[in-house]
Each structure stands twice: as C-alpha cells, then as structure tokens.
Amino acid sequence: MERHQVAVYLAALAAGGLLGRVAPGTGPGLEHAINPVLGALLYVTFLQVPAVRLVRSLRAGRFLAATLVVNFAVVPLVVAAMFTFLPADRAVRLGVLLVLLAPCVDYVIVFSGLAGGSAGQLLAATPLLLVAQLVLLPGYLFLFLGSDLADIVETGPFVEAFVVLIAVPLALAWLTQAWAARRPAGRRVADAAGTTMVPLMAATLLVVVASQVPKLDDNLTDVARVVPFYVLFLVVMAFAGLGVARLFRLDVPAGRAVVFTGATRNSLVVLPLALALPDPLAVAAVVVVTQTLVEVVGMVVYVRAVPRLLPAGGPTAGRR
C-alpha cells in the first residue's frame, strides 16, 4: 500500500465522492467521524516522531521563523493579489478569506512526512501556528472586509482542534513510545500501528469528501467560481514556499515542510466558524468545503511534486 499510496488516495477520493452522491443522507453521520479518523491518523503520525526529536525541533529558530513568514506574510500577500478578482459576493469572499488565511495544523504533518518533510519540526510549530492565526485572523478580515465581519472568529473551534487533533493523539503516541521502549508487547503494538498510516489516510480522505459532497449540490455556481482560485493558490504557494525555504537556508526536509505548511489550510477547523454564520452568509461554508476538496487532491499531487522541487540528492539551500 505504501508503494501505491497515491493510487490508494485517489481511489479513496473517488469512493468518497461516489458515496456522497449516491447516499447523501450519510453526510451528517460521516461529518461526526472526521475528527476521530483524523485523530487516529495523527496518532500514528506522531508515533513515528520520537519525543526527543520533537524537543530538539523546538530549538529550530530558522524553521519556526520561516513557517511564520510563509503563513502570515507571504500567504496574505498572495491572497491580497487574488482578492480583487474574487466574486463580488461578500459571503463567497468571506469563505475564501477564512480558509486561505488560516494555516493547517493537522494533516499537513502527514502529507509533509509522506513527501520527506520534517514532521517533527512541523509538529513543534503547531501551537505557534494556532495561536498566531487566532490572533491575526480577525485583523486580516478587518483589512479585507471591514469591521462588521472581522469579529466572527471565535476561540472555541481552535481550542477544540488543538485538544482533539493535537494534544490527545500526541500524548497517546508518547505513552505508546514509552511502552514500546520498555516492553516487547509495546513494541509490537507500535509496529502494528505504524502499518495503518496509508489505510487511515485513505479513510480520512473518504470520510471528508463523502460528508461534504452533498452540501455542494445547491451551490455549484459558487463552487465553480472559487475552484480556480484554490488551484492557483496551490500552484503559487509551491514556489513561494520554496523561495522562503531558500531565503532561510533550510535543509531539504525542513524546506519541504515549509512548502507544505504554506500551501495547506485549516479548513476542518474554520468550517465550524463558517457553519455558524447567519443565513445571508451561509454560502461561506460551501466555499470552505470546496477548498477542502481541492486541497486533498492537491496534496496528493504535492506528495509527488515537492520532492522534485527540493530533491534530496541535490544541493540544499544551506550548502550553496
């Protein structure tokens, strides 16, 4: 499965889309399954990152600086360049801003690791990314949309995401690592859990797509208008992230991680914010969901493309 993981992920996306179309009534139930499946996936991911390596990653000042620059300086500039060309509907614009201005803190670690990126350093950066986006997102919304829409950002979804998707899986992974270091049974459990990475990623993609596809039926026009912007964002951020990695003279694994963190967005966390908006702004949630669908396909491409942009055998920025 690891050797054919890209084909597995594409099949999961197709199966999720088909399930969402054939059995739209399963959408609400599957939506409740997103966090548990994603939490299990992240537990397995964290299990592959020793606690010692994570502590060491906290001292990687250049990587953390590059992560902040790409997400909170470069991304807003890219979004600002696209903003004028977005559809004039305020709800559509709000949805695009909500999702593109918030960096991902969950499955970016998985996809980056699949491409040879530094999962440990990204994991160490997640608390900083969460706090920074919570503080800065209202200000960005004020700059783009004005004061009447800037106060919609609430702390609840961000705190819940950190606890459910980061803190709990990380604590369980560390307990499993400690068990594996002391007992053969723990070692066997850790090894068995490590083999579930590809199936869990496929299950996550299937559940996300199947749960969200039914919501797109009545808003296909709005979806069609924002898809090109999401695709353009992924293309631009691949090269923008590469530029930031070179600017900070990062090694290849750290550079790949910076490319991924600049491109992936926090759609699963901001979706509850969009769903809580009043009816006149309800389209914003559909716009956020659309970004999720575009991004998961884009990440499958990134897993193959980013190692070619930053090849392991080539000269790194730090050795030029």
Stockholm file with secondary structure:
# STOCKHOLM 1.0

chainA/1-320         MERHQVAVYLAALAAGGLLGRVAPGTGPGLEHAINPVLGALLYVTFLQVPAVRLVRSLRAGRFLAATLVVNFAVVPLVVAAMFTFLPADRAVRLGVLLVLLAPCVDYVIVFSGLAGGSAGQLLAATPLLLVAQLVLLPGYLFLFLGSDLADIVETGPFVEAFVVLIAVPLALAWLTQAWAARRPAGRRVADAAGTTMVPLMAATLLVVVASQVPKLDDNLTDVARVVPFYVLFLVVMAFAGLGVARLFRLDVPAGRAVVFTGATRNSLVVLPLALALPDPLAVAAVVVVTQTLVEVVGMVVYVRAVPRLLPAGGPTAGRR
#=GR chainA/1-320 SS CCTTHHHHHHHHHHHHHHHHHHCGGGHHHHHHHHHHHHHHHHHHHHHTSCHHHHHHHTTCHHHHHHHHHIIIIIHHHHHHHHHTTSCSCHHHHHHHHHHHTSBCCSHHHHHHHHTTCCHHHHHHHHHHHHHHHHHHHHHHHHHHHCTTTGGGCCSHHHHHHIIIIIIHHHHHHHHHHHHHHHCHHHHHHHHHHHTTHHHHHHHHHHHHHHHHGGGGGGGHHHHHHHHHHHHHHHHHHHHHHHHHHHHTTCCHHHHHHHHHHHHCBCHHHHHHHHHTSCGGGTHHHHHHHHHHHHHHHHHHHHHHHHHHHSCTTSCCGGGC
#=GC SS_cons         CCTTHHHHHHHHHHHHHHHHHHCGGGHHHHHHHHHHHHHHHHHHHHHTSCHHHHHHHTTCHHHHHHHHHIIIIIHHHHHHHHHTTSCSCHHHHHHHHHHHTSBCCSHHHHHHHHTTCCHHHHHHHHHHHHHHHHHHHHHHHHHHHCTTTGGGCCSHHHHHHIIIIIIHHHHHHHHHHHHHHHCHHHHHHHHHHHTTHHHHHHHHHHHHHHHHGGGGGGGHHHHHHHHHHHHHHHHHHHHHHHHHHHHTTCCHHHHHHHHHHHHCBCHHHHHHHHHTSCGGGTHHHHHHHHHHHHHHHHHHHHHHHHHHHSCTTSCCGGGC
//
